[in-house]
Amino acid sequence: MSTRRAGVRWKLHPIVTITLGLTTAWQLGCGGRADQPVKDQPLAEQVASEKSEDGSEPAGDATSDSTVSIATPANFDLLWEVDSSEHGDLYAIDFAPRGDTLAVGGRLVSLWHPGETKPFAELNEATVDFNFLQTVKALGYSPDGALLAMGCDDGSLRIWSFAEEKLTVRIDAHSEGVTGLAFSPDGLHVATTGQDREVRIWRADSGAQVTALTTDDDRLSAVAYSPKGGLLAACGKVATVWSLADGKVLHVYKDDLAFRIPDVAFSPDGNQLAIAEMAMKGTLWDVAAWEMKATLTGHEGPLSLVAYSSDGTLIATAAQEYTVRIWGAGDGALMQTISTEINGTTETPRDLAWSADGYLLAVVTDMGKIRIWGPAKAAFSSRPVEDSVPAKSTFPDPPAEVISVESVGPEPATTYDALQVIDLRTFPRPKGLEEANATGTQLFYSGENDAEQIRGFYADELTKAGWTAATAPIEGGVEVGHRTFEKDGYRLELHAGGSTVSLRNVGNYGVSRLPRYPDAEDVTADGSMNATKATIVDVEAFLYRELRAQGWIARTRLNSSGTEEPNDRSLRFSRNGTLADYFISAHSRGYPDKTLVQASISLAEDSLPVPSEAEWIEVDDTNRAMCFNCPLSVTQLADYYRAQMPTIGWTPLGDGQQSDSGASLSYLRGDDLLEVRLTATPEGTRAQVGDVRNHLSWIMQVAGGRTSVVDNTVGADEPKNGGIEAADVPIPQDATKVKRKRQSGVIQFETALSPKEAAAFYLEAMKALGWKESDNNLVDDNFVRIGWTQGDAELGMRASTSGVNLSGNGVLWSKAIPDDELLISFELWLKRNGHMPGLERLDDYVQEMKPRTLKEER
């Protein structure tokens, strides 16, 4: 996340020391690397033709840390290595489609810039609702890099949106665990496999199931889409290829000796399918003719992984005999053998991934290592990271004077305003993009394209429409293939390159106009991320106050879960149709004594008018259901909507109904019907716009008399008799990292006890407390699942080598617990105390948080 520096030397590994020049964020994984090979030369030829400085062929060094034996020289050196075993076992890895980012999955998901010693971000239980009994076994970026899908061993599929900085999908995809996943080429769907005999396809935006392909295979382990989008392959006991048009099975391959098939991969052109077999071989198939074209032989153990380079000239395979091998995709010739036996320690590859330009191969192992191999000319960027441990923080008084950034410039655009400048649904499209997915503010296409022709087309058409090429870089920096255009203060961002094309209206408001804490120092060149010595509570309170002073309205999602981590905050504000998002993090790696603040600006896909007098709104994901309190009277608010709705295309259906106690107004736009319901309150008026009744609303719950508003298992499901207070649940003496999560109704901890020993402890403890053991319990060496009942109260315990989890309606939360003294966000504090959303209690919140401390562990 930091800026690059010229002339830095970064010693990545004893094999190679790389000199860094003026590299930019996109140069790793997206081309543009220093000394990049000739563009049109296939990678297989590039790496096979490189020579060492004295002109000789490079050979493996028996004394080096990584033994490399070369058949036909591919010249891939070990460029980078990092030990991530502190994060637990690693299972999955993927390069972002653009940029120098790696996602690595295990007990959490860590995001890395290769060349650094620590991840720059983590998606952990605070951000993606993990607990430490859940492990990410599969992950993958969407084709445009905007989403990251994670498949967990509890059977859940979770999708993280980088733009929204939140989890947008969390569904139970399979009954046991997710073993594989893949995005469709257009990024609209995610296919998953589990051991329940089905390949399931889900919508990436909502998690709704699209279809399921039923098999007789209860060992499904991987799934792959054809890049052309018409075929899907999955494997387990056999390899199967389906037609997605009609769901018919086209091809089935079964090893003669019935060995399992752990992995499959389509070539980038979709013409070839590679199959990794536990029979110590790989096979390459012509998909159309279904003929075997080549066999990959040479591994001395069962194959587990296979992947094509992005240009389709190389194939990487991994096997359980501690090697990774690189092959020519055309004839299956072995080009290089890479050993993962380092310093006498054998490490099994768990997953591998090629970078988007195909020059780098990343591998994770069962010992928690992440390594990247590539041609010696490949370059990384250096980002020094401070190597210190966070200390406990308490909260000093905020500075006496806090000065906000002056907001200079036009009002943030509404979505309707933006569509008057340009509507991407109707704007001309170049040849080949007629079927691109488009909304009013975004267009996206995945597939073969002529990037230069597309950039030229849009440059001409946008110029005709009055747009001019921007002279300044876009927020966040310029990437390969990016062009920006400006008109009337609005900006369009065009990306055309690789297999994707995107065009996005980013609105008329820059992140530089947002408020920032007075002593904040830039971390990124564009100012979107900064660091301050202020506490996380001071920063949070400052942003609420200053954004409100600028006319921004705090925004909460309807049905939000209320789960969070004391060290982090995610805040969203809206002003007209423009969204300002903040992610605040304390005790981050590299900044142990500071609070990191990251800001971003986006344009809502749709927006409804909200009066400036409202301080806080609840909105659903479609922006068509909204609830808020307002000091205006019913008459004033009704007049506001009568004036505003027609300006954004909504036609009133009559005059509606109105009295001093409330009003009901109806509007029509196309086929969409929208109702505005207003109710008088002692403080003013409560507004419900759209169908709020189908959502769990914080405002409506408090209005209904709830004294605590947190979406969890506590309250409505509480037993009438039986149960045990969370503070009184027995915990082993050696337990560490104990977390009693009131908002999710869960107790978690780590222990030196084995799963069986933990089971024995709780069987004895719960029996002594009068609980009855349930039937159908499971106790083995690596995993335990036990249930108990007391009256109509239920309590469940799960234990693995990673820790213990206790939950159920039998865990009661009326007594104080240690975690009650940890920091919580202002929003969660309001919800726990049954307060309406608003800023009038912000000072009370800050005073209550002052004595509390942050968690040290990250």
Rosetta blueprint (number, residue, H / E / L):
1 M L
2 S L
3 T L
4 R L
5 R L
6 A L
7 G L
8 V L
9 R E
10 W E
11 K E
12 L E
13 H E
14 P L
15 I L
16 V E
17 T E
18 I E
19 T E
20 L L
21 G L
22 L L
23 T L
24 T L
25 A L
26 W L
27 Q L
28 L L
29 G L
30 C L
31 G L
32 G L
33 R L
34 A L
35 D L
36 Q L
37 P L
38 V L
39 K L
40 D L
41 Q L
42 P L
43 L H
44 A H
45 E H
46 Q H
47 V H
48 A H
49 S H
50 E L
51 K L
52 S L
53 E L
54 D L
55 G L
56 S L
57 E L
58 P L
59 A L
60 G L
61 D L
62 A L
63 T L
64 S L
65 D L
66 S L
67 T L
68 V E
69 S E
70 I L
71 A L
72 T L
73 P L
74 A L
75 N L
76 F E
77 D E
78 L E
79 L E
80 W E
81 E E
82 V E
83 D E
84 S L
85 S H
86 E H
87 H H
88 G L
89 D L
90 L E
91 Y E
92 A E
93 I E
94 D E
95 F E
96 A L
97 P L
98 R L
99 G L
100 D L
101 T L
102 L E
103 A E
104 V E
105 G E
106 G E
107 R L
108 L L
109 V E
110 S E
111 L E
112 W E
113 H L
114 P L
115 G L
116 E L
117 T L
118 K L
119 P L
120 F L
121 A E
122 E E
123 L E
124 N L
125 E H
126 A H
127 T H
128 V H
129 D L
130 F L
131 N L
132 F L
133 L L
134 Q L
135 T L
136 V E
137 K E
138 A E
139 L E
140 G E
141 Y E
142 S L
143 P L
144 D L
145 G L
146 A L
147 L E
148 L E
149 A E
150 M E
151 G E
152 C E
153 D L
154 D L
155 G L
156 S E
157 L E
158 R E
159 I E
160 W E
161 S E
162 F L
163 A L
164 E L
165 E L
166 K E
167 L E
168 T E
169 V E
170 R E
171 I E
172 D E
173 A L
174 H L
175 S L
176 E L
177 G L
178 V L
179 T L
180 G E
181 L E
182 A E
183 F E
184 S L
185 P L
186 D L
187 G L
188 L L
189 H E
190 V E
191 A E
192 T E
193 T E
194 G L
195 Q L
196 D L
197 R L
198 E E
199 V E
200 R E
201 I E
202 W E
203 R E
204 A L
205 D L
206 S L
207 G L
208 A L
209 Q E
210 V E
211 T E
212 A E
213 L E
214 T E
215 T L
216 D L
217 D L
218 D L
219 R L
220 L L
221 S L
222 A E
223 V E
224 A E
225 Y E
226 S L
227 P L
228 K L
229 G L
230 G L
231 L E
232 L E
233 A E
234 A E
235 C E
236 G L
237 K L
238 V L
239 A E
240 T E
241 V E
242 W E
243 S E
244 L L
245 A L
246 D L
247 G L
248 K L
249 V E
250 L E
251 H E
252 V E
253 Y E
254 K L
255 D L
256 D L
257 L L
258 A L
259 F L
260 R L
261 I L
262 P L
263 D E
264 V E
265 A E
266 F E
267 S L
268 P L
269 D L
270 G L
271 N L
272 Q E
273 L E
274 A E
275 I E
276 A E
277 E E
278 M L
279 A L
280 M L
281 K E
282 G E
283 T E
284 L E
285 W E
286 D E
287 V L
288 A L
289 A L
290 W L
291 E E
292 M E
293 K E
294 A E
295 T E
296 L E
297 T E
298 G L
299 H L
300 E L
301 G L
302 P L
303 L E
304 S E
305 L E
306 V E
307 A E
308 Y E
309 S L
310 S L
311 D L
312 G L
313 T L
314 L E
315 I E
316 A E
317 T E
318 A E
319 A E
320 Q L
321 E L
322 Y L
323 T E
324 V E
325 R E
326 I E
327 W E
328 G E
329 A L
330 G L
331 D L
332 G L
333 A L
334 L E
335 M E
336 Q E
337 T E
338 I E
339 S E
340 T L
341 E E
342 I E
343 N L
344 G L
345 T E
346 T E
347 E L
348 T L
349 P E
350 R E
351 D E
352 L E
353 A E
354 W E
355 S L
356 A L
357 D L
358 G L
359 Y L
360 L L
361 L E
362 A E
363 V E
364 V E
365 T E
366 D L
367 M L
368 G L
369 K E
370 I E
371 R E
372 I E
373 W E
374 G E
375 P E
376 A L
377 K L
378 A L
379 A L
380 F L
381 S L
382 S L
383 R L
384 P L
385 V L
386 E L
387 D L
388 S L
389 V L
390 P L
391 A L
392 K L
393 S L
394 T L
395 F L
396 P L
397 D L
398 P L
399 P L
400 A L
401 E L
402 V L
403 I L
404 S L
405 V L
406 E L
407 S L
408 V L
409 G L
410 P L
411 E L
412 P L
413 A L
414 T L
415 T H
416 Y H
417 D H
418 A H
419 L H
420 Q H
421 V H
422 I L
423 D L
424 L L
425 R L
426 T L
427 F L
428 P L
429 R L
430 P L
431 K L
432 G L
433 L L
434 E L
435 E L
436 A L
437 N E
438 A E
439 T L
440 G L
441 T L
442 Q E
443 L E
444 F E
445 Y E
446 S E
447 G L
448 E L
449 N L
450 D L
451 A H
452 E H
453 Q H
454 I H
455 R H
456 G H
457 F H
458 Y H
459 A H
460 D H
461 E H
462 L H
463 T H
464 K H
465 A L
466 G L
467 W L
468 T E
469 A E
470 A L
471 T L
472 A L
473 P L
474 I L
475 E L
476 G L
477 G L
478 V L
479 E L
480 V L
481 G L
482 H E
483 R E
484 T E
485 F E
486 E E
487 K E
488 D L
489 G L
490 Y E
491 R E
492 L E
493 E E
494 L E
495 H E
496 A E
497 G E
498 G L
499 S L
500 T E
501 V E
502 S E
503 L E
504 R E
505 N E
506 V E
507 G E
508 N L
509 Y L
510 G L
511 V H
512 S H
513 R H
514 L L
515 P L
516 R L
517 Y L
518 P L
519 D L
520 A L
521 E E
522 D E
523 V L
524 T L
525 A L
526 D L
527 G L
528 S L
529 M E
530 N E
531 A E
532 T E
533 K L
534 A L
535 T L
536 I H
537 V H
538 D H
539 V H
540 E H
541 A H
542 F H
543 L H
544 Y H
545 R H
546 E H
547 L H
548 R H
549 A H
550 Q L
551 G L
552 W L
553 I E
554 A E
555 R E
556 T E
557 R E
558 L L
559 N L
560 S L
561 S L
562 G L
563 T L
564 E L
565 E L
566 P L
567 N L
568 D E
569 R E
570 S E
571 L E
572 R E
573 F E
574 S E
575 R E
576 N L
577 G L
578 T E
579 L E
580 A E
581 D E
582 Y E
583 F E
584 I E
585 S E
586 A E
587 H E
588 S E
589 R L
590 G L
591 Y E
592 P E
593 D E
594 K E
595 T E
596 L E
597 V E
598 Q E
599 A E
600 S E
601 I E
602 S E
603 L E
604 A L
605 E L
606 D L
607 S L
608 L L
609 P L
610 V L
611 P L
612 S L
613 E L
614 A L
615 E L
616 W E
617 I E
618 E E
619 V E
620 D L
621 D L
622 T L
623 N L
624 R L
625 A L
626 M E
627 C E
628 F E
629 N E
630 C E
631 P L
632 L L
633 S L
634 V H
635 T H
636 Q H
637 L H
638 A H
639 D H
640 Y H
641 Y H
642 R H
643 A H
644 Q H
645 M H
646 P H
647 T H
648 I H
649 G L
650 W L
651 T E
652 P E
653 L L
654 G L
655 D L
656 G L
657 Q E
658 Q E
659 S E
660 D L
661 S L
662 G E
663 A E
664 S E
665 L E
666 S E
667 Y E
668 L E
669 R E
670 G L
671 D L
672 D E
673 L E
674 L E
675 E E
676 V E
677 R E
678 L E
679 T E
680 A E
681 T E
682 P L
683 E L
684 G E
685 T E
686 R E
687 A E
688 Q E
689 V E
690 G L
691 D L
692 V H
693 R H
694 N H
695 H L
696 L L
697 S L
698 W H
699 I H
700 M H
701 Q H
702 V H
703 A H
704 G L
705 G L
706 R L
707 T L
708 S L
709 V L
710 V L
711 D L
712 N L
713 T L
714 V L
715 G L
716 A L
717 D L
718 E L
719 P L
720 K L
721 N L
722 G L
723 G L
724 I E
725 E E
726 A H
727 A H
728 D H
729 V L
730 P L
731 I L
732 P L
733 Q L
734 D L
735 A L
736 T E
737 K E
738 V E
739 K E
740 R E
741 K E
742 R L
743 Q L
744 S L
745 G L
746 V E
747 I E
748 Q E
749 F E
750 E E
751 T L
752 A L
753 L L
754 S L
755 P H
756 K H
757 E H
758 A H
759 A H
760 A H
761 F H
762 Y H
763 L H
764 E H
765 A H
766 M H
767 K H
768 A H
769 L L
770 G L
771 W L
772 K E
773 E E
774 S L
775 D L
776 N L
777 N L
778 L E
779 V E
780 D L
781 D L
782 N L
783 F E
784 V E
785 R E
786 I E
787 G E
788 W E
789 T E
790 Q E
791 G L
792 D L
793 A E
794 E E
795 L E
796 G E
797 M E
798 R E
799 A E
800 S E
801 T L
802 S L
803 G E
804 V E
805 N E
806 L E
807 S E
808 G L
809 N L
810 G L
811 V E
812 L E
813 W L
814 S L
815 K L
816 A L
817 I L
818 P H
819 D H
820 D H
821 E H
822 L E
823 L L
824 I L
825 S L
826 F H
827 E H
828 L H
829 W H
830 L H
831 K H
832 R H
833 N L
834 G L
835 H L
836 M L
837 P L
838 G L
839 L L
840 E L
841 R L
842 L H
843 D H
844 D H
845 Y H
846 V H
847 Q H
848 E H
849 M H
850 K L
851 P L
852 R L
853 T E
854 L L
855 K L
856 E L
857 E L
858 R L
